[in-house]
Amino acid sequence: MEPTIFDLILNKEIPADIVFENDDVLGFKDVNPQAPIHVLFIPKVRIATHNDLDASNIDYMSKIHLAINEYAAQIGEAANGYRIVMNCNENGQQTVFHIHMHFLAGRKMEWPPG
Ligand code: 5GP
């Protein structure tokens, strides 16, 4: 698999505004924020899309959810609420093929999404 821009961020080869890190997950601010708070949570292993999740790597999704809970509490947005989004392939508008969860907070989100 070709490395993505997120591999470069993971390897600290290009800068990112990192707001969360543990052994398995990295969280950094999106360069093109769609909400006052927009953080991308990625696993520290390469999983290209949601379709590539399987029994061998699904634990990373739990770790991302727990990282989001920890971060939301840390920044005081847990009770206010937030939206988490994963885009998959073309119709989902995925542009970076290293699985990531968008964490959007700081304003009321529209529903339904476009
Ligand atoms: P996707 O459309 O694949 O779900 O989301 C990819 C996200 O990565 C986009 O929201 C885009 O703004 C963000 N992004 C793309 N390149 C970079 C980068 O170099 N640094 C950061 N921090 N975010 C990026």
Backbone and ligand atoms as CSV (ligand in chain L), in Angstrom:
chain,resi,resn,atom,element,x,y,z
A,1,MET,N,N,0.843,-1.202,0.000
A,1,MET,CA,C,0.000,0.000,0.000
A,1,MET,C,C,0.876,1.248,0.000
A,2,GLU,N,N,0.513,2.200,-0.827
A,2,GLU,CA,C,1.214,3.490,-0.852
A,2,GLU,C,C,1.078,4.193,0.496
A,3,PRO,N,N,2.159,4.805,0.978
A,3,PRO,CA,C,1.997,5.599,2.197
A,3,PRO,C,C,1.099,6.811,1.930
A,4,THR,N,N,0.427,7.258,2.934
A,4,THR,CA,C,-0.440,8.433,2.791
A,4,THR,C,C,0.167,9.579,3.590
A,5,ILE,N,N,-0.449,10.719,3.456
A,5,ILE,CA,C,-0.022,11.897,4.221
A,5,ILE,C,C,-0.099,11.610,5.732
A,6,PHE,N,N,-1.031,10.734,6.119
A,6,PHE,CA,C,-1.168,10.438,7.550
A,6,PHE,C,C,0.002,9.584,8.057
A,7,ASP,N,N,0.613,8.771,7.173
A,7,ASP,CA,C,1.830,8.048,7.580
A,7,ASP,C,C,2.941,9.045,7.884
A,8,LEU,N,N,3.020,10.086,7.083
A,8,LEU,CA,C,4.056,11.103,7.314
A,8,LEU,C,C,3.812,11.821,8.648
A,9,ILE,N,N,2.547,12.063,8.949
A,9,ILE,CA,C,2.215,12.694,10.239
A,9,ILE,C,C,2.547,11.733,11.384
A,10,LEU,N,N,2.181,10.456,11.206
A,10,LEU,CA,C,2.474,9.447,12.239
A,10,LEU,C,C,3.965,9.342,12.520
A,11,ASN,N,N,4.748,9.386,11.441
A,11,ASN,CA,C,6.209,9.264,11.591
A,11,ASN,C,C,6.869,10.585,11.932
A,12,LYS,N,N,6.037,11.614,12.138
A,12,LYS,CA,C,6.518,12.958,12.495
A,12,LYS,C,C,7.448,13.509,11.411
A,13,GLU,N,N,7.174,13.113,10.177
A,13,GLU,CA,C,7.969,13.629,9.049
A,13,GLU,C,C,7.404,14.927,8.521
A,14,ILE,N,N,6.105,15.153,8.768
A,14,ILE,CA,C,5.539,16.472,8.489
A,14,ILE,C,C,4.774,16.897,9.736
A,15,PRO,N,N,4.667,18.197,9.969
A,15,PRO,CA,C,4.045,18.651,11.201
A,15,PRO,C,C,2.526,18.498,11.195
A,16,ALA,N,N,1.982,18.341,12.361
A,16,ALA,CA,C,0.528,18.357,12.550
A,16,ALA,C,C,0.302,18.855,13.963
A,17,ASP,N,N,-0.882,19.396,14.171
A,17,ASP,CA,C,-1.229,19.883,15.510
A,17,ASP,C,C,-1.810,18.697,16.291
A,18,ILE,N,N,-0.929,17.959,16.946
A,18,ILE,CA,C,-1.322,16.727,17.637
A,18,ILE,C,C,-1.947,17.069,18.985
A,19,VAL,N,N,-3.166,16.565,19.206
A,19,VAL,CA,C,-3.867,16.890,20.452
A,19,VAL,C,C,-4.088,15.657,21.323
A,20,PHE,N,N,-3.838,14.470,20.754
A,20,PHE,CA,C,-4.037,13.236,21.519
A,20,PHE,C,C,-3.061,12.189,21.009
A,21,GLU,N,N,-2.458,11.460,21.939
A,21,GLU,CA,C,-1.607,10.346,21.515
A,21,GLU,C,C,-1.529,9.311,22.623
A,22,ASN,N,N,-1.678,8.052,22.244
A,22,ASN,CA,C,-1.343,6.949,23.145
A,22,ASN,C,C,-0.636,5.872,22.310
A,23,ASP,N,N,-0.498,4.673,22.835
A,23,ASP,CA,C,0.283,3.646,22.126
A,23,ASP,C,C,-0.320,3.261,20.775
A,24,ASP,N,N,-1.628,3.420,20.643
A,24,ASP,CA,C,-2.320,2.884,19.464
A,24,ASP,C,C,-2.979,3.925,18.571
A,25,VAL,N,N,-3.193,5.105,19.099
A,25,VAL,CA,C,-4.028,6.104,18.403
A,25,VAL,C,C,-3.352,7.471,18.428
A,26,LEU,N,N,-3.485,8.189,17.307
A,26,LEU,CA,C,-3.029,9.579,17.243
A,26,LEU,C,C,-4.231,10.451,16.880
A,27,GLY,N,N,-4.328,11.612,17.521
A,27,GLY,CA,C,-5.380,12.584,17.192
A,27,GLY,C,C,-4.734,13.915,16.862
A,28,PHE,N,N,-5.113,14.480,15.725
A,28,PHE,CA,C,-4.536,15.776,15.321
A,28,PHE,C,C,-5.609,16.603,14.629
A,29,LYS,N,N,-5.420,17.935,14.682
A,29,LYS,CA,C,-6.415,18.837,14.109
A,29,LYS,C,C,-6.440,18.725,12.590
A,30,ASP,N,N,-7.652,18.735,12.035
A,30,ASP,CA,C,-7.826,18.726,10.581
A,30,ASP,C,C,-7.363,20.078,10.023
A,31,VAL,N,N,-6.606,20.055,8.919
A,31,VAL,CA,C,-6.127,21.316,8.318
A,31,VAL,C,C,-7.251,22.154,7.732
A,32,ASN,N,N,-8.373,21.515,7.460
A,32,ASN,CA,C,-9.501,22.228,6.838
A,32,ASN,C,C,-10.739,22.003,7.705
A,33,PRO,N,N,-10.761,22.644,8.877
A,33,PRO,CA,C,-11.793,22.295,9.875
A,33,PRO,C,C,-13.206,22.628,9.414
A,34,GLN,N,N,-14.117,21.714,9.698
A,34,GLN,CA,C,-15.531,21.871,9.347
A,34,GLN,C,C,-16.376,22.225,10.567
A,35,ALA,N,N,-15.733,22.466,11.681
A,35,ALA,CA,C,-16.407,22.841,12.930
A,35,ALA,C,C,-15.345,23.518,13.793
A,36,PRO,N,N,-15.769,24.248,14.833
A,36,PRO,CA,C,-14.776,24.904,15.692
A,36,PRO,C,C,-13.721,23.930,16.227
A,37,ILE,N,N,-14.131,22.704,16.484
A,37,ILE,CA,C,-13.174,21.664,16.884
A,37,ILE,C,C,-13.314,20.526,15.873
A,38,HIS,N,N,-12.234,20.229,15.176
A,38,HIS,CA,C,-12.259,19.152,14.167
A,38,HIS,C,C,-10.928,18.408,14.268
A,39,VAL,N,N,-11.005,17.230,14.852
A,39,VAL,CA,C,-9.805,16.424,15.095
A,39,VAL,C,C,-9.964,15.100,14.359
A,40,LEU,N,N,-8.878,14.619,13.776
A,40,LEU,CA,C,-8.858,13.315,13.113
A,40,LEU,C,C,-8.172,12.317,14.026
A,41,PHE,N,N,-8.827,11.199,14.284
A,41,PHE,CA,C,-8.240,10.127,15.102
A,41,PHE,C,C,-7.878,8.980,14.178
A,42,ILE,N,N,-6.619,8.577,14.245
A,42,ILE,CA,C,-6.155,7.492,13.352
A,42,ILE,C,C,-5.465,6.402,14.174
A,43,PRO,N,N,-5.545,5.155,13.679
A,43,PRO,CA,C,-4.775,4.088,14.321
A,43,PRO,C,C,-3.315,4.207,13.899
A,44,LYS,N,N,-2.443,3.715,14.754
A,44,LYS,CA,C,-1.013,3.766,14.427
A,44,LYS,C,C,-0.594,2.578,13.560
A,45,VAL,N,N,-1.537,1.983,12.883
A,45,VAL,CA,C,-1.253,0.983,11.853
A,45,VAL,C,C,-2.042,1.387,10.628
A,46,ARG,N,N,-1.605,0.904,9.484
A,46,ARG,CA,C,-2.266,1.278,8.247
A,46,ARG,C,C,-3.445,0.352,7.970
A,47,ILE,N,N,-4.629,0.931,8.012
A,47,ILE,CA,C,-5.862,0.269,7.574
A,47,ILE,C,C,-6.440,1.259,6.573
A,48,ALA,N,N,-6.634,0.861,5.337
A,48,ALA,CA,C,-6.946,1.856,4.304
A,48,ALA,C,C,-8.367,2.413,4.428
A,49,THR,N,N,-9.334,1.514,4.534
A,49,THR,CA,C,-10.736,1.974,4.540
A,49,THR,C,C,-11.530,1.145,5.549
A,50,HIS,N,N,-12.758,1.564,5.757
A,50,HIS,CA,C,-13.645,0.806,6.649
A,50,HIS,C,C,-13.810,-0.627,6.147
A,51,ASN,N,N,-13.758,-0.824,4.828
A,51,ASN,CA,C,-13.894,-2.172,4.251
A,51,ASN,C,C,-12.761,-3.100,4.660
A,52,ASP,N,N,-11.647,-2.522,5.098
A,52,ASP,CA,C,-10.478,-3.339,5.449
A,52,ASP,C,C,-10.449,-3.736,6.916
A,53,LEU,N,N,-11.481,-3.343,7.658
A,53,LEU,CA,C,-11.565,-3.803,9.049
A,53,LEU,C,C,-11.933,-5.283,9.064
A,54,ASP,N,N,-11.256,-6.034,9.941
A,54,ASP,CA,C,-11.574,-7.451,10.099
A,54,ASP,C,C,-11.210,-7.859,11.519
A,55,ALA,N,N,-11.309,-9.154,11.789
A,55,ALA,CA,C,-11.093,-9.622,13.162
A,55,ALA,C,C,-9.686,-9.303,13.660
A,56,SER,N,N,-8.735,-9.169,12.738
A,56,SER,CA,C,-7.351,-8.958,13.157
A,56,SER,C,C,-7.069,-7.511,13.580
A,57,ASN,N,N,-7.907,-6.573,13.126
A,57,ASN,CA,C,-7.584,-5.170,13.411
A,57,ASN,C,C,-8.741,-4.378,14.023
A,58,ILE,N,N,-9.873,-5.042,14.253
A,58,ILE,CA,C,-11.062,-4.315,14.715
A,58,ILE,C,C,-10.845,-3.665,16.084
A,59,ASP,N,N,-9.928,-4.195,16.872
A,59,ASP,CA,C,-9.684,-3.599,18.202
A,59,ASP,C,C,-9.242,-2.143,18.087
A,60,TYR,N,N,-8.651,-1.785,16.957
A,60,TYR,CA,C,-8.250,-0.383,16.794
A,60,TYR,C,C,-9.454,0.547,16.805
A,61,MET,N,N,-10.585,0.048,16.332
A,61,MET,CA,C,-11.774,0.912,16.352
A,61,MET,C,C,-12.228,1.174,17.781
A,62,SER,N,N,-12.162,0.143,18.618
A,62,SER,CA,C,-12.502,0.359,20.036
A,62,SER,C,C,-11.554,1.380,20.637
A,63,LYS,N,N,-10.291,1.256,20.282
A,63,LYS,CA,C,-9.286,2.170,20.851
A,63,LYS,C,C,-9.525,3.598,20.392
A,64,ILE,N,N,-9.967,3.748,19.154
A,64,ILE,CA,C,-10.280,5.099,18.665
A,64,ILE,C,C,-11.486,5.655,19.410
A,65,HIS,N,N,-12.513,4.840,19.604
A,65,HIS,CA,C,-13.687,5.330,20.345
A,65,HIS,C,C,-13.312,5.735,21.768
A,66,LEU,N,N,-12.493,4.933,22.421
A,66,LEU,CA,C,-12.088,5.280,23.793
A,66,LEU,C,C,-11.224,6.534,23.804
A,67,ALA,N,N,-10.379,6.686,22.796
A,67,ALA,CA,C,-9.549,7.898,22.702
A,67,ALA,C,C,-10.445,9.120,22.547
A,68,ILE,N,N,-11.481,8.991,21.735
A,68,ILE,CA,C,-12.413,10.108,21.532
A,68,ILE,C,C,-13.123,10.443,22.844
A,69,ASN,N,N,-13.572,9.446,23.571
A,69,ASN,CA,C,-14.221,9.714,24.859
A,69,ASN,C,C,-13.284,10.446,25.799
A,70,GLU,N,N,-12.052,9.990,25.837
A,70,GLU,CA,C,-11.058,10.621,26.721
A,70,GLU,C,C,-10.827,12.073,26.309
A,71,TYR,N,N,-10.681,12.284,25.016
A,71,TYR,CA,C,-10.410,13.633,24.514
A,71,TYR,C,C,-11.618,14.557,24.728
A,72,ALA,N,N,-12.812,14.059,24.420
A,72,ALA,CA,C,-14.023,14.878,24.579
A,72,ALA,C,C,-14.174,15.321,26.036
A,73,ALA,N,N,-13.893,14.421,26.953
A,73,ALA,CA,C,-13.980,14.765,28.379
A,73,ALA,C,C,-12.898,15.787,28.741
A,74,GLN,N,N,-11.713,15.543,28.221
A,74,GLN,CA,C,-10.570,16.417,28.521
A,74,GLN,C,C,-10.824,17.863,28.075
A,75,ILE,N,N,-11.461,18.043,26.924
A,75,ILE,CA,C,-11.690,19.407,26.426
A,75,ILE,C,C,-13.060,19.952,26.852
A,76,GLY,N,N,-13.797,19.186,27.654
A,76,GLY,CA,C,-15.065,19.677,28.193
A,76,GLY,C,C,-16.210,19.666,27.190
A,77,GLU,N,N,-16.173,18.787,26.191
A,77,GLU,CA,C,-17.230,18.751,25.174
A,77,GLU,C,C,-18.081,17.483,25.251
A,78,ALA,N,N,-17.806,16.625,26.219
A,78,ALA,CA,C,-18.534,15.348,26.279
A,78,ALA,C,C,-20.032,15.584,26.492
A,79,ALA,N,N,-20.371,16.431,27.447
A,79,ALA,CA,C,-21.787,16.655,27.735
A,79,ALA,C,C,-22.456,17.469,26.636
A,80,ASN,N,N,-21.754,18.423,26.058
A,80,ASN,CA,C,-22.326,19.223,24.965
A,80,ASN,C,C,-22.639,18.345,23.765
A,81,GLY,N,N,-21.782,17.378,23.527
A,81,GLY,CA,C,-21.966,16.463,22.407
A,81,GLY,C,C,-21.093,16.819,21.224
A,82,TYR,N,N,-21.101,15.928,20.275
A,82,TYR,CA,C,-20.206,16.052,19.121
A,82,TYR,C,C,-20.680,15.078,18.055
A,83,ARG,N,N,-20.053,15.140,16.902
A,83,ARG,CA,C,-20.348,14.159,15.841
A,83,ARG,C,C,-19.064,13.430,15.489
A,84,ILE,N,N,-19.157,12.118,15.282
A,84,ILE,CA,C,-18.018,11.362,14.764
A,84,ILE,C,C,-18.428,10.759,13.423
A,85,VAL,N,N,-17.510,10.859,12.471
A,85,VAL,CA,C,-17.828,10.496,11.082
A,85,VAL,C,C,-16.662,9.723,10.490
A,86,MET,N,N,-16.993,8.679,9.719
A,86,MET,CA,C,-15.973,8.004,8.914
A,86,MET,C,C,-16.463,7.966,7.482
A,87,ASN,N,N,-15.614,8.386,6.579
A,87,ASN,CA,C,-15.959,8.362,5.160
A,87,ASN,C,C,-15.291,7.150,4.515
A,88,CYS,N,N,-16.026,6.475,3.632
A,88,CYS,CA,C,-15.452,5.294,2.966
A,88,CYS,C,C,-15.560,5.409,1.452
A,89,ASN,N,N,-14.383,5.379,0.818
A,89,ASN,CA,C,-14.284,5.335,-0.649
A,89,ASN,C,C,-15.026,6.499,-1.319
A,90,GLU,N,N,-15.325,6.326,-2.597
A,90,GLU,CA,C,-15.741,7.479,-3.407
A,90,GLU,C,C,-17.062,8.100,-2.943
A,91,ASN,N,N,-18.081,7.287,-2.767
A,91,ASN,CA,C,-19.372,7.878,-2.393
A,91,ASN,C,C,-19.357,8.465,-0.988
A,92,GLY,N,N,-18.490,7.943,-0.153
A,92,GLY,CA,C,-18.350,8.496,1.194
A,92,GLY,C,C,-17.441,9.709,1.242
A,93,GLN,N,N,-16.843,10.053,0.109
A,93,GLN,CA,C,-15.945,11.221,-0.001
A,93,GLN,C,C,-14.664,11.027,0.796
A,94,GLN,N,N,-14.177,9.770,0.862
A,94,GLN,CA,C,-12.884,9.542,1.514
A,94,GLN,C,C,-11.774,10.027,0.592
A,95,THR,N,N,-10.843,10.790,1.150
A,95,THR,CA,C,-9.735,11.307,0.340
A,95,THR,C,C,-8.376,10.811,0.828
A,96,VAL,N,N,-8.279,10.413,2.076
A,96,VAL,CA,C,-7.010,9.897,2.603
A,96,VAL,C,C,-7.243,8.447,3.017
A,97,PHE,N,N,-6.445,7.543,2.412
A,97,PHE,CA,C,-6.724,6.115,2.573
A,97,PHE,C,C,-5.901,5.489,3.695
A,98,HIS,N,N,-6.051,6.126,4.838
A,98,HIS,CA,C,-5.599,5.592,6.134
A,98,HIS,C,C,-6.804,5.874,7.025
A,99,ILE,N,N,-7.435,4.821,7.490
A,99,ILE,CA,C,-8.727,4.973,8.166
A,99,ILE,C,C,-8.633,6.046,9.259
A,100,HIS,N,N,-9.698,6.852,9.343
A,100,HIS,CA,C,-9.703,7.930,10.345
A,100,HIS,C,C,-11.122,8.254,10.743
A,101,MET,N,N,-11.266,8.699,11.962
A,101,MET,CA,C,-12.557,9.138,12.478
A,101,MET,C,C,-12.481,10.641,12.651
A,102,HIS,N,N,-13.427,11.340,12.015
A,102,HIS,CA,C,-13.535,12.782,12.215
A,102,HIS,C,C,-14.275,13.028,13.524
A,103,PHE,N,N,-13.727,13.875,14.373
A,103,PHE,CA,C,-14.387,14.311,15.612
A,103,PHE,C,C,-14.712,15.785,15.428
A,104,LEU,N,N,-16.019,16.087,15.409
A,104,LEU,CA,C,-16.490,17.451,15.151
A,104,LEU,C,C,-17.258,17.939,16.369
A,105,ALA,N,N,-16.900,19.114,16.857
A,105,ALA,CA,C,-17.552,19.615,18.069
A,105,ALA,C,C,-17.494,21.133,18.072
A,106,GLY,N,N,-18.196,21.716,19.056
A,106,GLY,CA,C,-18.115,23.167,19.246
A,106,GLY,C,C,-19.259,23.920,18.596
A,107,ARG,N,N,-20.148,23.225,17.896
A,107,ARG,CA,C,-21.360,23.848,17.352
A,107,ARG,C,C,-22.391,22.752,17.143
A,108,LYS,N,N,-23.664,23.186,16.966
A,108,LYS,CA,C,-24.712,22.202,16.680
A,108,LYS,C,C,-24.595,21.762,15.221
A,109,MET,N,N,-24.564,20.462,14.982
A,109,MET,CA,C,-24.400,19.927,13.631
A,109,MET,C,C,-25.747,19.886,12.903
A,110,GLU,N,N,-25.680,19.967,11.576
A,110,GLU,CA,C,-26.899,19.827,10.783
A,110,GLU,C,C,-27.275,18.333,10.685
A,111,TRP,N,N,-28.573,18.103,10.572
A,111,TRP,CA,C,-29.048,16.747,10.309
A,111,TRP,C,C,-30.289,16.827,9.452
A,112,PRO,N,N,-30.453,16.066,8.403
A,112,PRO,CA,C,-29.520,15.057,7.937
A,112,PRO,C,C,-28.295,15.675,7.272
A,113,PRO,N,N,-27.201,14.905,7.204
A,113,PRO,CA,C,-26.006,15.407,6.524
A,113,PRO,C,C,-26.257,15.456,5.013
A,114,GLY,N,N,-25.471,16.259,4.306
A,114,GLY,CA,C,-25.647,16.396,2.854
A,114,GLY,C,C,-25.178,15.172,2.105
L,1,5GP,P1,P,-11.597,12.186,4.356
L,1,5GP,O1,O,-12.240,13.030,3.286
L,1,5GP,O2,O,-10.612,11.205,3.761
L,1,5GP,O3,O,-12.583,11.538,5.259
L,1,5GP,O4,O,-10.810,13.196,5.292
L,1,5GP,C1,C,-9.475,13.530,5.152
L,1,5GP,C2,C,-9.252,14.750,5.986
L,1,5GP,O5,O,-7.858,14.948,6.112
L,1,5GP,C3,C,-9.832,16.038,5.371
L,1,5GP,O6,O,-10.790,16.594,6.256
L,1,5GP,C4,C,-8.615,16.931,5.179
L,1,5GP,O7,O,-8.872,18.269,5.489
L,1,5GP,C5,C,-7.595,16.320,6.134
L,1,5GP,N1,N,-6.219,16.464,5.713
L,1,5GP,C6,C,-5.707,16.226,4.472
L,1,5GP,N2,N,-4.382,16.439,4.451
L,1,5GP,C7,C,-4.038,16.818,5.720
L,1,5GP,C8,C,-2.793,17.177,6.318
L,1,5GP,O8,O,-1.726,17.192,5.701
L,1,5GP,N3,N,-2.831,17.515,7.638
L,1,5GP,C9,C,-3.989,17.506,8.364
L,1,5GP,N4,N,-3.902,17.862,9.653
L,1,5GP,N5,N,-5.183,17.166,7.820
L,1,5GP,C10,C,-5.214,16.829,6.517
